[in-house]
Amino acid sequence: MRPVVSWMTKSDDAILELLDECGIAIPPRAIAFNIENVSRPTIDRRLPKLEAADLVERYDDPQGYTRITDRGHAYLAGELDGTELE
């Protein structure tokens, strides 16, 4: 079971799940396109927070491409304690 983390939203889980499923780095536009009911502005707001928690890695070149990290995989698998993400 995934930990409950106060700052995280349902959109964060959806973003991480998509990145986990696709297995490659993709741009924010593609993330928004592939997640129902999550807008591009929401993606743009949430990615920096996920990056700060080391759940995703964002690339400068090509700009904005994002991939899930090992820590992100561990979160999805329920292998992280919620206090590690607070």
N, C-alpha and C positions, 0 to 999 in steps of 0.2 A: 504494500500500500504506500502511495506517495505521501510525503509529509505535508502538513498544512503549514503554509508560509504566509504570514500576514500581508506582505507586500505583493504577492503574486495574484494574478487574475486568471480567469478561465481562458482568456486569450493567450496567456503565457503557455499554458499546457497545450493549447492547440498549435501554437508556433513550434514548440519543442517536438510534439508528436509528428508534425509534418516534416521537420528537418530530420528526425529519426527515420521516418519511413522512406524519404527520398535518398538519404545517404550521401548527398553531395551538397556543396555550397551553392546557394541560390540567392538571387537579389530580393530585396524587400517587395518589389512589385510582384514577383512570382509567388512569394509567400502569401501576400494579400489575395492574389487571384485564386489561390488554391484552398483558402480557408473561408468557408461560408460564414457570413455575418461578422467578419472582422475586417475593418476598413484599413486602407493604407496608412492614414494618420495614426491609427492605433498601433499598427506594426512599427511605425517610425518611433512612437513613444516607448514601446515595450522592449525593443531590441537593445537599447543602451542599458536598461535595467538588467536584462538577462546576461548581457556581456559583463557587467560589473560583478555579477554573481558567478561568473565563469561557467555559465551554462551554455553559452554560445560563443563563438569566435567570429569577429567581423574582420573583413579584409579591406585594405585601402586600395588594392589593385587586384582584381577589378573592384571598383568602388562599391561598397555596401554589401557585397556578397557575404553570406552568413552560413555557418555550419554549426551543428551541435558538437559540443565537446564531450570528452569522456565523463566529466562531472554531470553534464546534461543527461547523458545516457543513464548514469547512476541515479539521478533524480527520478527519471521516468520509471526505472525499475524498482523504486522504493528503497534504494540502498543508502540514501543519505538521511541523516537526522535533520529535522526541521531547524534545529538551532544552528546548524552549519550554514544555513542560508539567510538567517535573520540579520 
